């Protein structure tokens, strides 16, 4: 395996013209790959030979940080610090060369499997698609060039599925057909305005996917977990427990040893969450609440449990909802077997900063009136969504809106400004 890594280092040195560079740091980490496999990544940091490096934790300008898949040798990430290269780097001085390079390095058919999301000067971004329609979870590619057209940044993430992996059909949804769902997703929320230390009340749409027949909805997820169990359970208990759950340090690093690489140790997040594990999580959560929140029986809802960085992670939210856009949540990190809470994140401390904020003005507009103001601004974008149970992509519509309606005035404002 050492010879394999040496070979990859030589390959990278030659490919990027790093003759005046020195391999200063290297390590191996693993992650869950796009096909739900364990992917081992070889990370290298190449310093310019004439650089003066005083701080061991910082990389000098021009450093080349490069990652490759250990087994396939495929590039995963390239960045020249500060956008500066001292190497005889790859030159891609027009879009045609960018596309050809991507196809050679990644095997992705740019014309058929991606949509160009950005073509700004010296920056190129591509998004995965099937039959001209975007997919989720997304596959993304980004390239940046310096003024001479030399590559100074590259990254690839996620899957770029083939058309054969989808149940291809014509998009049938319209915003008029799904008005009932729109009304359910249109919520009166209170947004904190930091500059004025007050809340603003507005009607805004919560993003959601809906199947092409309009019969089912799927939650919008920014982050996908390979192993996730939904619960939606209110937690109750009859008596407190003395003491508190002591916080323990957790390690969120993905770095692995050479021995782990040789043994091909699978990523822990791929281990299924068995019923016995979920049962232990249930008991550990209740024990945590009885000690740390003894008066909160019936006040917390257990939303889901998943694996993350080798830990079992449970997410809780308060049962009683407010109109605040930020709701209080608990994120509990448990041992691998789910039997012990090791540490937790409570957003309550963050929310305390809003305690002194001035209350929002009383709403003068109804949800129906807000809908009439927003209906022409609604977006229903066809998207192929991966069905984790079948491994196939089904056509859905992503319902979204970039604007909101201020409830006291009826003014339409960009959601990003709230």
C-alpha positions as CSV (number, residue, x, y, z in Angstrom):
1,X,0.0,0.0,0.0
2,X,2.9,2.3,0.7
3,X,4.0,1.9,-2.9
4,X,0.5,2.7,-4.1
5,X,0.6,6.0,-2.2
6,X,4.1,6.8,-3.5
7,X,2.8,6.2,-7.0
8,X,-0.2,8.5,-6.5
9,X,2.2,11.2,-5.2
10,X,4.4,10.9,-8.3
11,X,1.3,10.9,-10.5
12,X,0.1,14.2,-9.0
13,X,3.5,15.8,-9.1
14,X,3.8,15.1,-12.8
15,X,0.2,16.0,-13.7
16,X,0.3,19.4,-12.0
17,X,4.0,20.2,-12.8
18,X,5.0,20.3,-9.1
19,X,8.7,20.1,-9.9
20,X,9.5,23.1,-7.7
21,X,7.3,21.8,-4.9
22,X,7.9,19.6,-1.9
23,X,5.4,17.1,-0.4
24,X,5.2,18.6,3.1
25,X,2.2,16.8,4.6
26,X,0.1,13.8,3.8
27,X,-2.7,11.8,5.5
28,X,-5.5,9.4,4.6
29,X,-9.2,9.9,5.4
30,X,-12.3,8.0,4.6
31,X,-15.8,9.0,3.7
32,X,-19.0,7.5,2.4
33,X,-18.8,7.6,-1.4
34,X,-21.5,8.5,-3.8
35,X,-22.5,4.8,-4.3
36,X,-22.8,4.2,-0.6
37,X,-19.3,2.6,-0.4
38,X,-16.3,3.4,1.7
39,X,-14.0,5.8,-0.1
40,X,-10.4,6.2,1.0
41,X,-8.9,9.6,0.1
42,X,-5.1,10.4,0.0
43,X,-4.6,14.0,0.9
44,X,-1.3,15.8,0.0
45,X,0.0,19.3,0.7
46,X,2.7,20.4,-1.6
47,X,4.7,23.5,-0.5
48,X,6.6,25.7,-3.0
49,X,10.3,24.8,-2.5
50,X,11.3,28.4,-1.8
51,X,8.5,29.1,0.7
52,X,9.3,30.2,4.2
53,X,7.0,28.3,6.5
54,X,7.1,29.4,10.2
55,X,3.6,28.3,11.3
56,X,3.1,24.5,11.2
57,X,-0.7,25.0,11.1
58,X,-0.7,27.4,8.1
59,X,0.0,26.8,4.4
60,X,2.1,29.4,2.5
61,X,0.6,31.1,-0.5
62,X,0.8,28.8,-3.6
63,X,0.6,25.6,-1.6
64,X,-1.1,22.8,-3.6
65,X,-3.6,20.8,-1.5
66,X,-4.6,17.8,-3.6
67,X,-6.8,14.8,-2.8
68,X,-7.2,11.6,-4.8
69,X,-9.1,8.4,-4.4
70,X,-6.6,5.8,-3.2
71,X,-8.1,2.9,-5.3
72,X,-9.1,4.7,-8.5
73,X,-6.6,7.4,-8.5
74,X,-9.3,9.9,-9.5
75,X,-8.9,13.5,-8.5
76,X,-11.3,14.6,-5.8
77,X,-10.1,18.1,-4.8
78,X,-7.4,20.6,-5.8
79,X,-6.7,24.0,-4.4
80,X,-3.8,26.3,-4.8
81,X,-3.7,28.5,-1.7
82,X,-4.6,32.1,-2.4
83,X,-5.4,31.2,-6.0
84,X,-1.7,31.4,-6.7
85,X,0.3,28.6,-8.4
86,X,4.1,28.4,-8.9
87,X,3.6,25.1,-10.8
88,X,3.5,24.3,-14.5
89,X,-0.1,23.7,-13.9
90,X,-2.9,22.6,-16.2
91,X,-4.1,25.3,-18.6
92,X,-7.8,25.4,-19.5
93,X,-8.2,28.6,-21.4
94,X,-11.6,28.0,-22.9
95,X,-14.8,26.2,-21.9
96,X,-14.3,23.4,-24.5
97,X,-11.0,22.5,-22.8
98,X,-12.6,22.6,-19.4
99,X,-15.3,20.2,-20.5
100,X,-12.8,17.8,-22.1
101,X,-10.6,17.9,-19.0
102,X,-13.6,17.1,-16.7
103,X,-14.6,14.2,-18.9
104,X,-11.1,12.7,-18.9
105,X,-10.5,13.1,-15.2
106,X,-13.9,12.1,-13.9
107,X,-15.7,10.1,-16.5
108,X,-18.7,12.4,-16.3
109,X,-20.3,13.2,-19.6
110,X,-20.7,16.9,-19.2
111,X,-23.2,17.3,-22.1
112,X,-25.5,14.5,-20.9
113,X,-25.1,14.3,-17.1
114,X,-24.7,17.9,-16.1
115,X,-26.2,21.4,-16.3
116,X,-23.8,24.4,-16.3
117,X,-24.8,26.3,-13.2
118,X,-22.2,29.0,-13.6
119,X,-20.0,30.1,-16.4
120,X,-18.5,33.3,-14.9
121,X,-15.1,34.4,-16.1
122,X,-12.6,31.8,-14.9
123,X,-15.2,29.9,-12.8
124,X,-17.2,26.9,-14.0
125,X,-19.8,25.1,-12.0
126,X,-21.8,22.0,-13.1
127,X,-24.8,20.3,-11.5
128,X,-25.9,16.7,-12.0
129,X,-29.0,16.1,-14.2
130,X,-31.0,13.4,-15.9
131,X,-32.7,14.1,-19.2
132,X,-32.1,17.8,-18.7
133,X,-33.6,17.8,-15.1
134,X,-31.5,18.3,-12.0
135,X,-31.0,15.5,-9.5
136,X,-30.9,15.3,-5.7
137,X,-28.8,14.5,-3.7
138,X,-26.8,16.7,-6.0
139,X,-23.6,15.9,-7.9
140,X,-21.5,19.1,-8.3
141,X,-18.3,20.0,-10.1
142,X,-16.5,23.3,-9.8
143,X,-13.4,24.6,-11.5
144,X,-11.6,27.9,-11.0
145,X,-8.8,29.3,-13.2
146,X,-6.3,32.1,-12.7
147,X,-5.9,35.0,-15.2
148,X,-3.6,32.9,-17.3
149,X,-6.2,30.0,-17.5
150,X,-4.2,27.8,-15.1
151,X,-6.3,25.5,-12.9
152,X,-6.2,26.7,-9.2
153,X,-9.3,25.0,-7.9
154,X,-11.2,21.8,-8.6
155,X,-13.7,19.8,-6.6
156,X,-16.2,17.0,-7.4
157,X,-18.9,15.8,-5.0
158,X,-21.8,13.4,-5.1
159,X,-23.3,11.3,-7.9
160,X,-23.9,11.9,-11.6
161,X,-26.5,9.2,-12.4
162,X,-27.2,7.8,-15.9
163,X,-30.6,8.2,-17.5
164,X,-31.1,4.4,-17.1
165,X,-31.2,4.9,-13.3
166,X,-34.4,7.0,-13.4
167,X,-38.1,6.3,-14.1
168,X,-38.2,8.9,-16.8
169,X,-41.6,10.6,-17.4
170,X,-43.1,13.9,-18.4
171,X,-43.5,16.6,-15.7
172,X,-47.1,17.0,-14.9
173,X,-47.3,19.3,-11.9
174,X,-48.3,23.0,-11.8
175,X,-48.6,25.4,-8.9
176,X,-52.4,25.5,-9.5
177,X,-52.7,21.7,-9.2
178,X,-50.9,21.7,-5.8
179,X,-52.5,24.8,-4.3
180,X,-53.6,22.8,-1.2
181,X,-50.0,21.8,-0.5
182,X,-48.9,25.4,-1.2
183,X,-51.3,26.6,1.5
184,X,-49.9,24.0,4.0
185,X,-46.3,25.0,3.3
186,X,-47.1,28.8,3.5
187,X,-46.3,29.7,7.1
188,X,-46.5,32.9,9.2
189,X,-43.0,33.2,10.7
190,X,-41.1,35.7,12.7
191,X,-37.6,36.6,11.5
192,X,-35.0,38.3,13.7
193,X,-33.6,41.5,12.3
194,X,-30.2,41.9,14.0
195,X,-29.5,45.5,13.0
196,X,-32.8,46.7,14.6
197,X,-33.0,44.1,17.4
198,X,-36.6,43.3,16.5
199,X,-38.7,40.6,14.9
200,X,-40.5,40.9,11.5
201,X,-43.5,38.8,10.8
202,X,-43.8,37.4,7.3
203,X,-45.6,34.7,5.3
204,X,-42.9,32.4,3.7
205,X,-43.0,29.1,1.9
206,X,-41.2,26.1,3.4
207,X,-39.5,24.1,0.6
208,X,-40.8,20.6,-0.1
209,X,-40.7,17.9,-2.8
210,X,-43.9,16.4,-4.1
211,X,-44.2,13.3,-6.4
212,X,-45.2,13.9,-10.0
213,X,-48.7,12.6,-9.3
214,X,-49.1,15.2,-6.5
215,X,-50.1,12.5,-4.0
216,X,-47.0,12.4,-1.7
217,X,-44.6,14.9,-0.3
218,X,-40.9,14.5,0.6
219,X,-39.0,16.8,3.0
220,X,-36.4,19.1,1.5
221,X,-33.0,17.9,2.9
222,X,-29.8,19.9,2.6
223,X,-27.8,17.0,4.2
224,X,-28.4,13.3,3.4
225,X,-27.6,10.5,5.9
226,X,-26.9,7.0,4.8
227,X,-28.5,5.5,7.8
228,X,-31.5,7.4,9.1
229,X,-34.6,6.3,11.1
230,X,-37.5,8.6,11.4
231,X,-39.3,8.6,14.8
232,X,-41.6,11.6,15.4
233,X,-42.2,10.5,19.0
234,X,-43.0,12.7,22.0
235,X,-40.8,11.7,25.0
236,X,-42.4,11.4,28.4
237,X,-41.2,10.3,31.8
238,X,-42.6,10.2,35.3
239,X,-39.7,11.2,37.6
240,X,-36.3,12.9,37.4
241,X,-32.9,11.3,38.0
242,X,-30.2,12.9,40.2
243,X,-27.1,14.2,38.6
244,X,-26.3,15.3,35.0
245,X,-24.9,13.6,32.0
246,X,-21.2,14.4,31.9
247,X,-20.0,15.8,28.5
248,X,-17.3,13.8,26.9
249,X,-15.0,14.8,24.0
250,X,-15.8,13.4,20.6
251,X,-13.6,13.0,17.6
252,X,-15.2,14.1,14.3
253,X,-12.1,13.6,12.2
254,X,-12.3,11.2,9.3
255,X,-8.6,10.5,9.3
256,X,-7.5,6.9,9.4
257,X,-4.3,5.0,9.8
258,X,-2.3,3.2,7.1
259,X,-3.3,-0.1,8.9
260,X,-7.0,0.8,8.6
261,X,-6.5,1.5,4.9
262,X,-4.7,-1.9,4.5
263,X,-7.5,-3.7,6.2
264,X,-10.1,-1.8,4.2
265,X,-12.1,-1.0,7.4
266,X,-15.6,0.2,6.2
267,X,-16.9,3.6,7.2
268,X,-18.9,3.3,10.4
269,X,-21.7,5.4,9.0
270,X,-22.6,2.6,6.6
271,X,-23.5,0.2,9.5
272,X,-27.2,-0.2,9.6
273,X,-29.2,1.0,12.6
274,X,-30.7,-2.2,14.0
275,X,-33.9,-2.1,16.1
276,X,-31.8,-3.0,19.2
277,X,-29.6,0.0,18.7
278,X,-32.6,2.3,18.3
279,X,-34.1,0.9,21.5
280,X,-30.9,1.7,23.4
281,X,-31.0,5.2,22.0
282,X,-34.5,5.6,23.2
283,X,-33.5,4.7,26.8
284,X,-30.4,6.8,26.7
285,X,-32.3,9.9,25.5
286,X,-34.9,9.5,28.2
287,X,-32.2,9.1,30.8
288,X,-30.5,12.2,29.5
289,X,-33.7,14.2,29.7
290,X,-34.6,13.0,33.2
291,X,-31.2,14.2,34.4
292,X,-30.6,17.4,32.4
293,X,-34.3,18.4,31.8
294,X,-36.2,16.9,34.7
295,X,-39.2,19.1,34.3
296,X,-39.6,18.7,30.5
297,X,-41.6,15.5,30.3
298,X,-43.8,15.7,27.1
299,X,-42.0,18.8,25.9
300,X,-39.5,17.2,23.5
301,X,-40.2,15.4,20.3
302,X,-37.6,12.8,19.0
303,X,-37.4,13.5,15.3
304,X,-34.9,11.0,14.0
305,X,-31.7,9.1,14.6
306,X,-28.8,8.5,12.2
307,X,-25.1,7.8,12.1
308,X,-22.6,10.5,11.8
309,X,-18.8,10.3,12.0
310,X,-19.1,7.0,13.7
311,X,-21.5,8.2,16.4
312,X,-25.2,7.6,16.7
313,X,-26.9,11.0,16.5
314,X,-30.5,11.8,17.7
315,X,-32.3,15.0,16.9
316,X,-35.0,16.4,19.2
317,X,-37.1,19.5,18.9
318,X,-39.6,21.2,21.3
319,X,-43.1,20.0,20.9
320,X,-44.6,23.5,21.5
321,X,-44.0,25.5,18.3
322,X,-43.7,29.2,18.1
323,X,-43.7,31.4,15.0
324,X,-40.0,32.1,15.4
325,X,-38.0,30.9,12.3
326,X,-35.4,29.4,14.7
327,X,-36.9,26.7,16.9
328,X,-35.0,25.3,19.9
329,X,-33.4,21.9,19.1
330,X,-31.2,19.3,20.8
331,X,-28.7,17.2,19.0
332,X,-27.4,14.3,21.0
333,X,-24.2,12.4,20.1
334,X,-24.3,8.9,21.4
335,X,-21.8,6.0,21.5
336,X,-21.6,3.7,18.5
337,X,-24.0,1.2,20.1
338,X,-26.4,4.0,21.0
339,X,-26.4,3.2,24.7
340,X,-24.8,6.4,26.1
341,X,-25.1,10.1,25.4
342,X,-21.6,11.5,25.1
343,X,-22.3,15.2,24.4
344,X,-25.0,17.4,23.0
345,X,-25.7,20.7,21.2
346,X,-28.6,22.8,22.6
347,X,-29.6,25.7,20.4
348,X,-31.3,27.3,23.4
349,X,-28.1,29.3,24.3
350,X,-28.1,30.7,20.7
351,X,-31.8,31.7,20.9
352,X,-31.3,33.6,24.2
353,X,-29.7,36.5,22.2
354,X,-33.2,37.2,20.8
355,X,-34.9,37.5,24.3
356,X,-34.6,41.3,24.3
357,X,-35.7,41.8,20.7
358,X,-38.8,43.9,20.1
359,X,-41.9,41.9,19.2
360,X,-43.2,41.8,15.6
361,X,-46.0,44.0,14.5
362,X,-49.5,42.5,14.5
363,X,-50.4,40.7,11.3
364,X,-52.8,42.6,9.1
365,X,-52.9,40.1,6.2
366,X,-54.2,36.6,6.1
367,X,-52.6,33.5,4.6
368,X,-55.1,33.6,1.8
369,X,-54.2,37.2,1.0
370,X,-50.5,36.3,1.2
371,X,-51.0,33.4,-1.3
372,X,-52.7,35.8,-3.8
373,X,-49.7,38.1,-3.6
374,X,-47.1,35.3,-4.0
375,X,-48.8,32.9,-6.4
376,X,-47.2,34.3,-9.5
377,X,-43.8,34.1,-7.8
378,X,-44.0,30.4,-6.8
379,X,-41.5,28.0,-8.3
380,X,-42.2,24.3,-9.0
381,X,-38.9,22.9,-10.4
382,X,-38.8,19.3,-11.8
383,X,-36.2,17.3,-9.9
384,X,-35.2,13.7,-10.0
385,X,-35.0,12.5,-6.3
386,X,-33.1,9.4,-5.3
387,X,-35.3,6.8,-3.6
388,X,-33.0,5.3,-1.0
389,X,-35.0,2.1,-0.8
390,X,-34.9,1.2,-4.5
391,X,-31.7,3.1,-5.6
392,X,-33.7,4.7,-8.4
393,X,-34.6,8.3,-9.2
394,X,-38.2,9.3,-9.3
395,X,-39.5,12.6,-10.8
396,X,-40.7,15.1,-8.3
397,X,-41.4,18.8,-8.1
398,X,-39.4,21.1,-5.8
399,X,-41.9,23.7,-4.5
400,X,-40.1,26.9,-3.5
401,X,-40.4,30.7,-3.4
402,X,-37.7,33.3,-3.2
403,X,-40.0,36.0,-1.8
404,X,-42.1,36.5,1.3
405,X,-45.0,38.8,2.3
406,X,-44.7,41.1,5.3
407,X,-47.8,40.3,7.4
408,X,-48.3,43.9,8.7
409,X,-48.0,45.7,5.3
410,X,-48.4,43.2,2.5
411,X,-45.1,44.2,1.0
412,X,-43.3,41.5,-1.0
413,X,-39.6,41.2,0.0
414,X,-36.8,38.9,-1.0
415,X,-36.7,36.0,1.5
416,X,-32.9,36.4,1.6
417,X,-33.3,39.9,3.1
418,X,-35.1,38.6,6.2
